Amino acid sequence: MTILGGLANRRFSRPRGAFVVVAALAAAAVVAVTIGAMAMADDGSVPVPAGEAERLGGGAQQQAALADGSVTQAEYSEAFQRTLDCLRDAGIPFVVSNNSRGEPQYSAGPFASKGELDRAKPVVNGCYVEHLRGLDVAQAAAGRP
């Protein structure tokens, strides 16, 4: 009498699909870490993709930082500070904090009303484009958040 039917004659093995997925993810992680390490120079600078400086525009100091084909941490810090100075000079309130990786970040505000926020948006965007956007793009293109 066969209770299990045809299952008694089957061989059971571990699912191979799960192993393939885990192996593929591990390989992808190794490749991502390797590419990220190759993209960052020994001095911590990041490469600027060809044509990015011209495409992104920005102020003279930002263009100078991008012109040599890499962005150093000092250049990024200076551009970040120039962005804050621009906001301060325009009377835009802002808050500086650290992200989860301990890196400084800023956010404009607080604002007393939506109208005040709406009036500030073009100034905030202008300060960012003038001083920092190109360097942010270079870091993102190099795989650094």
C-alpha positions, -999 to +999 in steps of 0.1 A: +000+000+000+015+033-011+005+062+011+030+087-003+022+078-039+050+088-062+069+108-036+085+077-021+107+073-051+118+110-054+151+122-042+150+154-023+178+179-025+184+215-014+171+240-037+199+251-061+182+283-071+188+298-036+225+289-038+228+305-072+211+337-060+234+339-030+265+333-051+254+360-076+248+385-048+281+378-033+299+382-066+281+415-073+291+428-038+328+419-045+326+437-079+309+468-064+335+471-036+364+466-061+350+492-084+345+517-055+380+511-043+394+517-078+373+549-083+388+565-052+424+576-055+449+571-027+445+606-015+407+602-011+399+622-042+373+611-066+375+613-104+354+638-124+338+621-155+348+637-187+325+666-197+308+668-164+323+701-153+311+718-185+277+702-184+269+711-148+281+747-149+284+763-116+307+791-103+343+798-111+355+781-078+335+750-085+348+748-121+384+752-108+378+723-084+365+701-112+390+712-138+419+689-128+397+658-132+394+650-095+377+663-064+396+662-031+380+662+003+394+697+010+378+710-023+345+694-013+347+709+022+354+744+008+325+741-016+302+730+012+312+760+033+307+784+003+272+770-001+264+777+036+279+812+032+257+818+002+226+808+021+236+829+051+244+860+029+209+856+013+193+854+047+181+818+043+180+799+076+196+765+075+206+736+098+238+716+095+238+680+108+256+647+101+241+619+081+243+582+091+279+580+078+290+610+099+293+633+069+279+669+072+247+678+054+225+709+054+189+716+051+173+750+045+148+761+071+129+763+092+105+787+075+076+805+091+053+799+062+049+780+029+052+814+011+085+820+028+097+785+018+085+790-018+105+823-020+136+807-006+136+777-030+152+794-060+179+810-037+187+776-021+189+759-055+210+787-068+235+784-040+237+747-045+242+749-082+268+777-079+290+761-053+283+723-047+263+704-073+292+695-096+312+681-068+282+661-055+278+647-090+314+637-092+313+619-059+281+601-069+296+591-103+326+577-084+303+556-062+307+578-031+274+589-017 
